[in-house]
Amino acid sequence: MEENGLNADVGEIGVLDHVKNTDTWLRLVFMLLFAVVFQITKWVVFLIAAVQFVFKALTGETQPRIRALGKSLAAYLREMTEFLTFVTEQKPYPWADWPSKPEEKAPPAKAAVSKGTRSRKKDASPRKSKKADEEEKS
């Protein structure tokens, strides 16, 4: 029985060591800080999306500099998410460099209507229903 009691004490000591570890509590402080910054950044992204929509509605095009800012903030949100969920121990900006642009480039949003018309552009190939596809295969 003494051996079981000894094992229990060793387990408790391990837990107490983890609870008393100042690095764990310091990480909590950073996590709370980045959780607040994350929420603020989400609102900034929402504002950027609204501004881009207004530009698109009024001019038919988005602003490249605002689009680049949105892409940069999206990368920053990803870095904060990775830190908050323990994917990485690397703290995001300002403890690291501002995130660089992702390698993959998405084309800018283009209008689906041509000048003077309100109809959508049609595909060159006609669409078939699932039933027609099945009948064709038989």
HELIX and SHEET records of a PDB file:
HELIX    1   1 GLU A    2  LYS A   20  1                                  19    
HELIX    2   2 THR A   22  THR A   59  1                                  38    
HELIX    3   3 PRO A   64  LEU A   84  1                                  21    
HELIX    4   4 LYS A  130  LYS A  137  1                                   8    
END                                                                             
